[in-house]
Amino acid sequence: LKKPQVKVSRLTAQLFNFSDIIETLNQLPKKEVDEPTPIPPIFIKSFTVTDGQVLVKDLSRGKEKSLEVPAINLSISHFHTKINKDKNNQYDFRILTEHNAGLHWQGQVNISPLSSQGTLKINGAKIKNIYDAFADELPFTIVSGDIGLDLNYTTSFDKKLSFQVNDGQFTLDQFNVEYKDKSPLIQLNAFKISDLSYDLNSQNFHLTL
């Protein structure tokens, strides 16, 4: 797929530009299923999305607010639902926002049993862009702040959920918060957490400041 576009608009608190589609689907007759249907065999040799775009608009609060993700790239190769211990079922997912924040998710996934392992990287994520959506409700102003995240993960679900994070690193740069009258509240040039690890089963959490 080359340059696909998705446009989402929130018209009111409970109405979106696709709400009529959901309403139509809910009105379709439902079939009764006696037993759960197993996942059918699936094989995808190669699937890519290049320069995808997502535009989200919120028109429900009087003042229009929008978020644009102009560069989404996804690559899946040799994906199948059979158990296989080799290097199949590889995926590579990349997003670049309008403010040059990036997300890169790369690794391996298996459907039966459900499991995944890989790496997740986020760089230059702007806290201000998240804050803007709630600016009217908060008593302070986030002026700036860049978030970075880099970690390796392993997860699986076979009767019990297993999830581990290793070699994690979190950074927060140029974090500045002000009161509504513009007086400074928080000023932080750089903050870093390294050697972050977590194990869901043992409930162990480790980090180095």
Secondary structure as the mmCIF struct_conf table of DSSP 4:
data_model
#
loop_
_struct_conf.conf_type_id
_struct_conf.id
_struct_conf.beg_label_comp_id
_struct_conf.beg_label_asym_id
_struct_conf.beg_label_seq_id
_struct_conf.end_label_comp_id
_struct_conf.end_label_asym_id
_struct_conf.end_label_seq_id
STRN STRN1 LYS A 2 LYS A 2
BEND BEND1 LYS A 3 LYS A 3
STRN STRN2 GLN A 5 ARG A 10
BEND BEND2 THR A 12 GLN A 14
STRN STRN3 PHE A 16 PHE A 16
TURN_TY1_P TURN_TY1_P1 ASN A 17 PHE A 18
HELX_RH_AL_P HELX_RH_AL_P1 SER A 19 ASN A 26
TURN_TY1_P TURN_TY1_P2 GLN A 27 GLN A 27
BEND BEND3 LEU A 28 LEU A 28
HELX_LH_PP_P HELX_LH_PP_P1 PRO A 29 GLU A 32
BEND BEND4 ASP A 34 GLU A 35
HELX_LH_PP_P HELX_LH_PP_P2 PRO A 36 PRO A 41
STRN STRN4 PHE A 43 ASP A 58
TURN_TY1_P TURN_TY1_P3 SER A 60 ARG A 61
BEND BEND5 GLY A 62 LYS A 63
STRN STRN5 LYS A 65 HIS A 80
BEND BEND6 THR A 81 LYS A 82
BEND BEND7 ASP A 86 LYS A 87
BEND BEND8 ASN A 89 ASN A 89
STRN STRN6 GLN A 90 LEU A 96
TURN_TY1_P TURN_TY1_P4 GLU A 98 HIS A 99
BEND BEND9 ASN A 100 ASN A 100
STRN STRN7 GLY A 102 ASN A 110
TURN_TY1_P TURN_TY1_P5 ILE A 111 PRO A 113
STRN STRN8 LEU A 114 LYS A 126
HELX_RH_AL_P HELX_RH_AL_P2 ILE A 127 ASP A 132
TURN_TY1_P TURN_TY1_P6 ALA A 133 PHE A 134
HELX_RH_3T_P HELX_RH_3T_P1 ALA A 135 GLU A 137
BEND BEND10 PRO A 139 PRO A 139
STRN STRN9 PHE A 140 PHE A 157
BEND BEND11 ASP A 158 LYS A 160
STRN STRN10 LEU A 161 TYR A 179
TURN_TY1_P TURN_TY1_P7 LYS A 180 ASP A 181
BEND BEND12 LYS A 182 LYS A 182
STRN STRN11 PRO A 184 ASP A 199
TURN_TY1_P TURN_TY1_P8 LEU A 200 GLN A 203
STRN STRN12 ASN A 204 THR A 208
#
